[in-house]
Amino acid sequence: MSVSFVANMLSSRSDSLSILEHATIITLFDSEAMIQEGNYGVQLFMLGGIAATLYLMGVMVFRRKDLPL
């Protein structure tokens, strides 16, 4: 996650690195729209969907593992 944060920070600092702006998941979190009470439901829904998908994938991977506990 820190790589995404650094890429987002660098894209806002330099015009030559502006391609990194849309390459991170942080672009889905629109803090300005949240502060101004704008329309941010779609981005928030997408983030929730990505989080749920990754969580379920993690559950499936660890169920298959034979961990000696």
Secondary structure, DSSP 8 states (H G I E B T S, - for coil): -HHHHHHHHHHHH-STTGGGGGSSGGGG--HHHHHTT---HHHHHHHHHHHHHHHHHHHHHHHHS----
